[in-house]
């Protein structure tokens, strides 16, 4: 259930217009910034593999949605509120 919730939220964040960079927080505490929709790849079908890949700048990450604890839009330092989904 949590995996599908996170996957669904990532799909929603990728489809927003205009695109806004977002952050994935992993169970390990690692923060992964998705700066462009092409920086992350996964099978979007519900019930499919929970694996995803991130290629962004020097970041090369292979992980699973099971390891993601939250997905949130990056907020400019000026301080508007942060949208966040946690599982």
N, C-alpha and C positions, 0 to 999 in steps of 0.2 A: 504494500500500500504506500509506504513512504517513498519507495523508489519511483512509483508512478506519479506521485504528487510532485516530486522534484523534477522528473522528466517533463511533465506537463507545464510546470512553471518555466523551465528553460525554453521549451517550445514557444510559450507565450512571450517571453523576453526577446527571443530571436525574431519574432514577427512584428514587434512594435514598430510603428512608423511615426516619427523617424526613429531609427535604431538608437538606443542608449546603451553604453557600455554597462556591464553588470559583473558581479562578483560571485564566485562560488566559494563557499567555505567547506573544507574537508574535515573529516573527523580528526585528522592528525593536527589540525590547526592551520594547515597550509591555506593560503588565500590565492585564488586563481582569477585573474581579471580576463574577461572576455571583451576585447575592445572592438571586435567586428564580427558579424555573423559567420564569417568564414573561418574564424579561429577555433571553432568547435565542430566536431563531427560525431554523429551517432545515428542509430536507426530510430527514427521518430515513432514507429508503430508501437502502440500500447502492447505490453506483454512481450516485446522483443528483448534482445540482449540489453543489459544495463550498462554495458561498456561505452565509454566515450573517449575521444582523443582531443587534446588541445594543442594547437601549434600557434604560438604568438610570440613574436620577437625571439628571445632566447629560451622561452618555455617550451618544453616538449613533455607532455603529460599524458599518460594512459591511466585511466581510473574507471570506477564504476559509480553509477548514481547511488548505489548503496552507501558509498563513502562520503556523499555530499550531505552536509547538515543544514545548509541554507543557500538560497540564491537571492541576491538583492541588487537593485539598481545602484550604480555608483552615483553618489550625490556630489555635486560641486561643493567645494569648500565653503561657499557662501552660506550653505546650511539649510537647504530645503529638506523636507522629511524623507526618510529612506523607506522604500517599499521593500518588504522582506518576507519570504516564505521560509519557515523552519519546519522540519519534520522531527 
